[in-house]
Amino acid sequence: MLIREFDLAADYDAVVALWQTSGPGVKVGRSDTRAELAKKLERDPDLFLVAESAGKIVGAVIGGFDGRRGLVYHLAVAPEQRGRGLGAALMNELETRLKARGCVRCYLLVAPDNFDVIEFYRRLGWEEMPARILAKNIL
């Protein structure tokens, strides 16, 4: 398995298909179009990672860094690849890259009823925070 940076032209369709079939935790939305992801790649292309096995995308994660805090979006692993450490490997590589930028704290969002994923992140050292999440479309 190879973990590498996302390539918009080569990987977009496969990554969106992965997100669409990864289960209830990842929703493909307005910010996941080619144009929106191109904007993401302008900011920190080294934080959008894919895992490839036998030439096929089998995992992906998007990281972000605002200069102070990190964020994790859309970690997904193909159902047939789960339980092999791929999600942990993607997260480890992303955290390594965030640390290299000076990131000391990172956040991610998980649906409150996505218990398997919550347990996965706990095993990786993530802790739940007592918080409410608010969102607003501004464009």
C-alpha positions as CSV (number, residue, x, y, z in Angstrom):
1,M,0.0,0.0,0.0
2,L,1.2,3.5,-0.9
3,I,0.2,6.7,0.9
4,R,0.7,9.7,-1.3
5,E,-0.7,13.2,-1.9
6,F,-4.0,13.6,-3.8
7,D,-3.8,14.5,-7.5
8,L,-7.0,16.3,-8.5
9,A,-6.9,15.3,-12.2
10,A,-6.0,11.6,-11.6
11,D,-7.8,10.9,-8.3
12,Y,-10.9,13.0,-8.0
13,D,-13.5,10.5,-9.4
14,A,-12.1,7.6,-7.4
15,V,-12.0,9.6,-4.1
16,V,-15.5,10.9,-4.5
17,A,-16.7,7.3,-5.3
18,L,-14.9,6.1,-2.1
19,W,-16.6,8.8,0.0
20,Q,-20.0,8.0,-1.5
21,T,-19.6,4.3,-0.6
22,S,-17.8,4.6,2.7
23,G,-21.0,4.6,4.9
24,P,-22.9,7.2,6.9
25,G,-19.9,9.1,8.3
26,V,-18.8,10.9,5.2
27,K,-21.2,13.1,3.3
28,V,-20.3,14.4,-0.2
29,G,-21.4,18.0,-0.3
30,R,-20.9,21.4,-2.0
31,S,-17.4,21.7,-0.8
32,D,-16.4,18.5,-2.5
33,T,-16.7,19.6,-6.1
34,R,-13.5,19.7,-8.3
35,A,-13.5,23.5,-8.0
36,E,-13.7,23.5,-4.2
37,L,-11.1,20.9,-3.8
38,A,-8.8,22.8,-6.2
39,K,-9.0,25.7,-3.7
40,K,-8.1,23.3,-0.9
41,L,-5.1,22.1,-2.8
42,E,-3.9,25.7,-3.3
43,R,-3.6,26.1,0.5
44,D,-2.1,22.8,1.7
45,P,-1.8,20.1,-1.0
46,D,0.4,18.0,1.3
47,L,-2.4,17.5,3.7
48,F,-4.8,15.7,1.3
49,L,-3.7,12.1,1.2
50,V,-4.8,9.0,-0.5
51,A,-3.9,5.3,0.0
52,E,-3.4,3.3,-3.1
53,S,-3.3,-0.5,-3.4
54,A,-2.7,-2.3,-6.7
55,G,-3.3,1.0,-8.5
56,K,-6.7,1.6,-6.9
57,I,-7.6,4.3,-4.3
58,V,-8.6,2.5,-1.1
59,G,-8.4,5.3,1.4
60,A,-8.3,9.1,1.7
61,V,-8.2,11.8,4.3
62,I,-8.2,15.6,4.1
63,G,-6.3,17.7,6.6
64,G,-6.3,21.4,7.1
65,F,-4.1,23.8,9.0
66,D,-4.9,27.4,9.6
67,G,-1.6,28.3,11.2
68,R,-2.8,27.5,14.7
69,R,-5.1,24.5,14.7
70,G,-5.5,21.4,12.5
71,L,-8.7,19.9,11.1
72,V,-9.4,16.4,9.7
73,Y,-12.1,15.8,7.1
74,H,-13.4,12.9,5.2
75,L,-11.3,10.0,6.4
76,A,-12.6,7.0,4.5
77,V,-11.4,3.5,3.9
78,A,-12.9,1.1,1.3
79,P,-15.1,-1.4,3.2
80,E,-13.1,-4.4,2.0
81,Q,-9.8,-2.8,3.3
82,R,-11.0,-2.0,6.8
83,G,-9.4,-3.6,9.9
84,R,-6.0,-3.7,8.3
85,G,-4.6,-0.5,9.8
86,L,-5.1,1.6,6.7
87,G,-7.2,4.3,8.5
88,A,-4.6,4.5,11.3
89,A,-1.8,4.8,8.8
90,L,-3.5,7.6,6.9
91,M,-4.1,9.4,10.2
92,N,-0.5,8.9,11.4
93,E,0.9,10.3,8.2
94,L,-1.5,13.3,8.4
95,E,-0.6,13.9,12.0
96,T,3.1,13.7,11.2
97,R,2.7,16.3,8.5
98,L,0.6,18.6,10.8
99,K,3.3,18.3,13.5
100,A,6.0,19.3,11.0
101,R,4.0,22.5,10.4
102,G,3.9,23.3,14.1
103,C,0.3,22.2,14.7
104,V,-0.2,21.4,18.4
105,R,-3.9,20.7,18.5
106,C,-6.2,19.2,16.0
107,Y,-10.0,18.7,15.7
108,L,-12.3,16.4,13.7
109,L,-16.1,15.9,13.5
110,V,-17.8,12.6,14.0
111,A,-21.6,12.0,13.8
112,P,-22.7,11.3,17.4
113,D,-24.2,7.9,16.5
114,N,-21.2,6.7,14.5
115,F,-20.0,4.6,17.4
116,D,-17.5,2.4,15.5
117,V,-15.7,5.5,14.2
118,I,-15.7,7.2,17.6
119,E,-14.0,4.1,19.1
120,F,-11.5,4.0,16.2
121,Y,-10.4,7.6,17.0
122,R,-10.3,6.9,20.7
123,R,-7.8,4.1,20.0
124,L,-5.7,6.6,18.2
125,G,-5.6,9.0,21.2
126,W,-8.4,11.4,20.3
127,E,-10.7,12.6,23.0
128,E,-14.3,13.7,22.9
129,M,-15.0,17.4,23.7
130,P,-18.2,18.7,25.2
131,A,-19.2,21.0,22.3
132,R,-22.0,21.9,20.0
133,I,-21.2,22.2,16.3
134,L,-22.8,25.1,14.4
135,A,-22.5,25.6,10.7
136,K,-23.7,28.2,8.2
137,N,-23.5,28.4,4.4
138,I,-22.1,31.9,3.6
139,L,-22.0,31.5,-0.2
